[in-house]
Amino acid sequence: MQPQLQRHDGFAIAGLTIRTTNQAERDTHSERMSELWTRFFDERVYAITPNRIDDMRLYGVYSAYESDAQGAFNLTTGVAVSGGHSTVEIQAGDYLVFSGQGQMPQMVQALWKSIWRYFEQHPAVRRSYRSDFEAYSGPDQVAIHIGVITD
């Protein structure tokens, strides 16, 4: 799978946020991401978020990176908004986009594994660790956008 390079303007997402690490997410006793998504749907956050714009996609935004893939980060599940408090900014910049379609959540998990492999096999491609995001355009479609540094 060859990702596509895209440039994005910045935009805001509002929803629910947790702080976690990749190491914590590998342990079934400490992982919190699936609970966050369950809460997002159970509480219908996508339907009640103020200032929602005409973008019907659902987002998972990775931000506030402590360092790199080993450090802590925030995950926000949300929707695109025109502003307001408690928003997270998707930073303007260049992103590698990895797309997938299939059964959730297995497809997303497999896509993330292929993303990790891609960066292992392409060490010259450097992640920015400013913001990354998953954009869900349907119940079985996702595009994962990984911020990269381009020279």
C-alpha positions as CSV (number, residue, x, y, z in Angstrom):
1,M,0.0,0.0,0.0
2,Q,1.4,3.3,-1.1
3,P,0.2,6.3,0.9
4,Q,-0.8,9.6,-0.7
5,L,0.9,12.9,0.3
6,Q,-1.7,15.6,1.0
7,R,-1.5,19.1,2.3
8,H,-4.2,20.2,4.8
9,D,-5.3,23.5,6.2
10,G,-5.8,23.4,9.9
11,F,-9.2,22.8,11.4
12,A,-10.9,22.1,14.7
13,I,-12.4,19.0,16.2
14,A,-14.5,18.8,19.4
15,G,-15.5,15.7,21.3
16,L,-14.1,13.5,24.1
17,T,-10.4,13.2,25.0
18,I,-8.1,10.8,26.9
19,R,-4.4,10.8,27.5
20,T,-2.6,7.5,26.8
21,T,0.5,5.8,25.4
22,N,1.0,3.1,22.8
23,Q,2.4,0.8,25.5
24,A,-0.7,1.2,27.6
25,E,-2.9,0.5,24.6
26,R,-1.1,-2.9,24.0
27,D,-2.2,-4.1,27.5
28,T,-5.9,-5.1,27.8
29,H,-5.9,-4.0,31.5
30,S,-4.8,-0.4,30.7
31,E,-6.0,0.3,27.2
32,R,-8.6,3.1,27.0
33,M,-9.1,3.9,23.3
34,S,-12.0,1.4,22.8
35,E,-13.8,2.7,25.9
36,L,-13.5,6.2,24.5
37,W,-15.1,5.3,21.2
38,T,-17.8,3.3,23.0
39,R,-18.6,6.4,25.2
40,F,-18.5,8.6,22.1
41,F,-21.3,6.5,20.5
42,D,-23.2,5.7,23.6
43,E,-23.5,9.4,24.6
44,R,-24.1,10.4,20.9
45,V,-21.4,13.0,21.2
46,Y,-21.4,13.3,17.4
47,A,-25.0,14.5,17.5
48,I,-24.9,16.9,20.4
49,T,-21.6,18.7,19.8
50,P,-22.1,22.5,19.4
51,N,-20.8,24.4,16.3
52,R,-20.6,21.3,14.2
53,I,-19.9,22.1,10.5
54,D,-21.1,20.4,7.3
55,D,-18.4,17.7,7.5
56,M,-20.2,14.4,8.3
57,R,-17.0,12.4,9.0
58,L,-16.1,11.2,12.5
59,Y,-12.6,11.8,13.7
60,G,-10.0,10.3,16.0
61,V,-7.3,12.9,16.5
62,Y,-3.9,12.2,18.0
63,S,-2.3,15.3,19.5
64,A,-0.3,16.9,22.4
65,Y,2.5,14.4,21.8
66,E,5.0,14.2,24.6
67,S,7.8,13.2,22.3
68,D,7.4,10.4,19.7
69,A,5.7,7.0,19.4
70,Q,7.0,6.1,22.8
71,G,5.6,9.1,24.7
72,A,2.2,10.0,25.9
73,F,-0.4,11.6,23.6
74,N,-4.0,12.7,23.6
75,L,-6.7,11.0,21.6
76,T,-9.9,12.9,20.8
77,T,-12.9,11.3,19.3
78,G,-15.1,14.0,17.7
79,V,-16.5,16.0,14.9
80,A,-15.3,19.0,12.9
81,V,-16.5,22.3,14.4
82,S,-16.3,26.0,13.5
83,G,-14.8,26.9,16.9
84,G,-15.6,27.0,20.6
85,H,-13.8,25.9,23.7
86,S,-12.4,22.4,24.3
87,T,-11.4,21.9,20.7
88,V,-8.3,20.2,19.4
89,E,-6.6,21.7,16.3
90,I,-5.5,19.5,13.5
91,Q,-2.4,21.3,12.4
92,A,-1.9,22.6,8.9
93,G,0.8,20.8,7.0
94,D,1.7,17.7,5.0
95,Y,0.2,14.3,5.8
96,L,0.7,10.8,4.4
97,V,-2.8,9.3,4.0
98,F,-3.4,5.6,4.4
99,S,-6.8,4.4,3.4
100,G,-8.8,1.3,4.3
101,Q,-12.1,-0.3,4.0
102,G,-13.5,-3.3,5.8
103,Q,-14.8,-4.7,9.1
104,M,-14.3,-2.4,12.1
105,P,-12.2,-2.4,14.3
106,Q,-10.1,-5.1,12.7
107,M,-9.5,-3.2,9.5
108,V,-8.3,-0.1,11.5
109,Q,-6.0,-2.2,13.6
110,A,-4.5,-3.9,10.5
111,L,-4.1,-0.5,8.8
112,W,-2.2,0.9,11.8
113,K,0.1,-2.2,11.7
114,S,0.8,-1.4,8.0
115,I,1.5,2.2,8.9
116,W,4.0,1.2,11.6
117,R,5.7,-1.1,9.0
118,Y,5.8,1.7,6.4
119,F,7.7,4.0,8.8
120,E,10.1,1.2,9.8
121,Q,10.8,0.5,6.1
122,H,11.1,4.2,5.2
123,P,13.3,5.7,7.9
124,A,13.9,8.8,5.8
125,V,10.2,9.7,6.1
126,R,9.9,11.7,9.4
127,R,6.7,12.1,11.4
128,S,6.0,15.6,12.7
129,Y,4.3,14.4,15.9
130,R,2.1,17.5,16.0
131,S,-1.3,16.0,15.0
132,D,-2.4,12.8,13.2
133,F,-6.0,11.9,12.6
134,E,-8.4,9.1,11.5
135,A,-11.3,10.4,9.3
136,Y,-14.2,7.9,9.2
137,S,-16.4,8.6,6.1
138,G,-18.6,5.5,6.6
139,P,-19.1,2.5,8.9
140,D,-16.4,0.6,7.1
141,Q,-14.1,3.4,5.6
142,V,-11.2,5.3,7.2
143,A,-8.4,7.4,6.0
144,I,-5.5,7.7,8.5
145,H,-3.5,10.9,8.1
146,I,0.0,11.0,9.6
147,G,1.7,14.3,9.8
148,V,5.1,14.3,8.1
149,I,8.0,16.7,7.8
150,T,8.8,17.6,4.2
151,D,11.9,19.5,3.2
